[in-house]
């Protein structure tokens, strides 16, 4: 029994809720009127935000996605989709030093399939072929953000 008491708790995650926090879709092409051939060039920007809630071990994770499309070879905008998709998570048994990457990698990974479906439905319902997002590598996104922050720190300390 003493051995059981000394073992750390197993990491656990439970999605308590998930929801669209904010969304905007603009079909710019139809507002201007379609003219000629359209060959979309899609650009995607992803940001992740994590906030501790007032209830112990609860965190709100938000994936902020901006999808813009222009007609290839032109600067003509076709559509713009901005969506903030959030999840409320109960996270237990994760050591403090591992909590930050856990919240910004594992939690968004759980939310992503639902966000992908929303993007596909909204672009289809907005008059375009459904946009099926490629899987996002949240680990790579996390590493890139850490590198960006480390690159900024020396510049700030020099000022």
N, C-alpha and C positions, 0 to 999 in steps of 0.2 A: 504494500500500500504506500509506503514512503516513496518508492520509485515513481509511482503514478503521480503523486503530488508534485514531484520535482520536474516532470516533463512539461515543456511549454505547451500552451494551448495551440491547437491546430488552427492555421489561418482559415478564416471563414468570411464569406461575402454573401449577402442576401440583397436582392433588388427589392426595395420596398415600394417604389413607384418609378414610372418613367413617363415623360411627357414632352410635348413641344412647348418650349418656353417662349419662343418668338419665331415667326416665320414671315417671309415676304417673297413673293414671286412676281416678276415683271416680264411679260411677254412683249418685249420692245419691238420685235419684228412686226407683230400684228398691229401695233400702235402706229408704226410708220407706214405700213403697207408693204406686202412682200413684193420684191422685184428681182426676177431672174433666179439663177441657181443659188442655192444656199448650201455651203459646206461648213458645218460648225467646227470651231476650234474651242474646246472646253478647257477652262482654267479652274483649278480647285485650290482653295486655301482652307487649312484646318487649324483650329486652335482648341486647346483643352483648358478648362478651368475647374478647380476643385475648391470647395469651401466646406469647412466644418460647420455642422449645424449645432444648435444649442443642446440637442439631445445627445447623450454620450454615445460615441462610436458611430454616429450618423454623418454622412458626407453627401453633398450635392456635387455631382460631376456633370459638366456641361461640355458638349462637343459643339463648337461654333464652326459652321461650314458655310463657305461662300463659293458658289459656283457661278461663273460667268462664261458666256459663250459669245464669240464674235465670228463673223463670216470670214473664213480663211482668205488671206490675200487682201483684206480690207480692214477698216476699223469699225465696220458696221456691227453694232451690238445686236444680238439675237434675243437673249434672255439673261436675267439675273435672278438667282435664287440665294437667299440668305436664311439659314435656319439655325436655331439654337435648340438642340435636343438634350434634355437633361434626365438624369436618373438620381434617385435618392437611394443610397446604399447604407446598409448596416455592415460594418467591417469589424471583425473581431480576431484576436490572436495574431495580429501582424505587428512585429516589433517596430518601435518608433522610427528607427533608422531605415526601415524598408517601407514605411507607410506612404511616403511621397511618390516613389515610383509605382507602388501598387495602385494608388488612386489614379495616376495619370497613364497607366498602361493597361492594367487588367480591367478596371471598371469601364473605360471607353470601349475596350474589346467586346465587352458584354452588350453594350448599347448599340454598337455599329450595325448589326444586321437589321435592326428596326429603323435606324436612320437611313440605311441604304434603300429600304422599301419605301420610305416616305419620299425620298428624292426621286425614285423611279416613278411613283404615282403622280407626284406633283408635276414633273416635267411632261409626262404623258397627258395628264389632264389639262396642262397649260398649252397643248397644241404641238408638242414636239415628240419625237420618238423617246421612249423611256430611257433615262440615263441610268445605266447600271454601273455604280461606282465600283472601282477595283478595291480589293481589300486594303485597308490602311494599316501600315506597319507602325503601331503605336510605340513599340520599343525604339525603332529608328527615329521617330518623331521626338520622343523623349530625349534621346541622345543628342539630336541636333539642337534642341532647346538648351540643354546643358552646355554644349560647346559655344552656342551663341552668347549665353550669359557669362561664361568664363572669358570670352573674347572682349566683352564689354567692361568687365571689372578692371583690367589694367588701364584701359583708356580713362575710366572714371577716376582712378587713384592718381593719375598724372595731372589732373586738372586742379 
